Amino acid sequence: MILEGIVTTVSEQGEVNIAPMGPQVGPGMERFVLRPFRMSQTFRNLKARSEGVLHVTDDVLLLARAALGAIAPLPSLFPAKTVHGWVLQDACRYYEFQIDSLDDREERCRLEAVVRHAGRIRDFFGFNRAKHAVVEAAILATRTDFLPLDQIDTEYAKLRVLVEKTGGPQEKEAFDFLCGHLADVKRAQSAGPSLFSSSPV
Ligand SMILES: Cc1cc2nc3c(=O)[nH]c(=O)nc-3n(C[C@H](O)[C@H](O)[C@H](O)COP(=O)(O)O)c2cc1C
């Protein structure tokens, strides 16, 4: 099963990177499999350092922002206990992990992770259609390089209804942020090829 989470890693230069990732997980959460693209910063960091932290969160604004690039300023973090890494202070729960097998022969790599320490910080909000709509919209926002933009527009129109009907300020801000990105991509695409790029999920 896929768990849509947020992974923090640290670059060789010591910079913290925050990115949504959907690892394949089992019920025990003792191990999981990450499938980052080779061009992602998350992959580069894990190849260099083999350690990170996977978070379960309901903060879809953070997820949307992290999907589209570096976040500045960084959200509050505290140091992980068992790995060289950082924990998002507002996550619901988290898993400090080490990579013990890495296969980067394909563009979408396969990294097997063993959990070294798990922690709980706060309750998960619960099911909410607007939060799920933002997760879907964020995934689509990372696919603008290869999905037709009018198809994304059609999906966004459906997702917007859920956000407006069932979301709070955080979900609305996250969705507006993603719509702004889509508008930027459209402008860049109509100005000429390859001015704007984002990495695919
Ligand atoms: C919910 C969600 C799940 C994602 N899962 C993955 C994934 O499993 N692998 C991947 O390479 N990108 C995934 N992405 C896309 C990355 O988050 C996105 O390309 C991001 O820019 C990568 O950041 P990085 O280059 O800092 O690692 C996902 C995005 C979202 C919104």
PDBQT file of the ligand as one rigid body, heavy atoms in Angstrom, charges set to zero:
ROOT
HETATM    1  C1  LIG A 301       1.502  13.117  -2.504  1.00  0.00    +0.000 C 
HETATM    2  C2  LIG A 301       2.762  13.129  -3.346  1.00  0.00    +0.000 A 
HETATM    3  C3  LIG A 301       3.521  11.975  -3.475  1.00  0.00    +0.000 A 
HETATM    4  C4  LIG A 301       4.696  11.973  -4.236  1.00  0.00    +0.000 A 
HETATM    5  N1  LIG A 301       5.441  10.821  -4.348  1.00  0.00    +0.000 NA
HETATM    6  C5  LIG A 301       6.592  10.835  -5.051  1.00  0.00    +0.000 A 
HETATM    7  C6  LIG A 301       7.389   9.646  -5.152  1.00  0.00    +0.000 A 
HETATM    8  O1  LIG A 301       7.066   8.587  -4.608  1.00  0.00    +0.000 OA
HETATM    9  N2  LIG A 301       8.542   9.721  -5.873  1.00  0.00    +0.000 N 
HETATM   10  C7  LIG A 301       8.955  10.891  -6.475  1.00  0.00    +0.000 A 
HETATM   11  O2  LIG A 301      10.026  10.919  -7.088  1.00  0.00    +0.000 OA
HETATM   12  N3  LIG A 301       8.208  12.016  -6.398  1.00  0.00    +0.000 NA
HETATM   13  C8  LIG A 301       7.048  12.010  -5.698  1.00  0.00    +0.000 A 
HETATM   14  N4  LIG A 301       6.305  13.162  -5.611  1.00  0.00    +0.000 N 
HETATM   15  C9  LIG A 301       6.751  14.357  -6.327  1.00  0.00    +0.000 C 
HETATM   16  C10 LIG A 301       7.826  15.047  -5.542  1.00  0.00    +0.000 C 
HETATM   17  O3  LIG A 301       7.377  15.427  -4.263  1.00  0.00    +0.000 OA
HETATM   18  C11 LIG A 301       8.263  16.305  -6.310  1.00  0.00    +0.000 C 
HETATM   19  O4  LIG A 301       8.755  15.939  -7.570  1.00  0.00    +0.000 OA
HETATM   20  C12 LIG A 301       9.275  17.099  -5.545  1.00  0.00    +0.000 C 
HETATM   21  O5  LIG A 301       9.533  18.293  -6.256  1.00  0.00    +0.000 OA
HETATM   22  C13 LIG A 301      10.569  16.349  -5.329  1.00  0.00    +0.000 C 
HETATM   23  O6  LIG A 301      11.352  17.165  -4.487  1.00  0.00    +0.000 OA
HETATM   24  P1  LIG A 301      12.914  17.012  -4.315  1.00  0.00    +0.000 P 
HETATM   25  O7  LIG A 301      13.543  17.225  -5.668  1.00  0.00    +0.000 OA
HETATM   26  O8  LIG A 301      13.231  18.097  -3.330  1.00  0.00    +0.000 OA
HETATM   27  O9  LIG A 301      13.160  15.634  -3.778  1.00  0.00    +0.000 OA
HETATM   28  C14 LIG A 301       5.111  13.173  -4.865  1.00  0.00    +0.000 A 
HETATM   29  C15 LIG A 301       4.338  14.331  -4.734  1.00  0.00    +0.000 A 
HETATM   30  C16 LIG A 301       3.163  14.315  -4.003  1.00  0.00    +0.000 A 
HETATM   31  C17 LIG A 301       2.361  15.577  -3.879  1.00  0.00    +0.000 C 
ENDROOT
TORSDOF 0
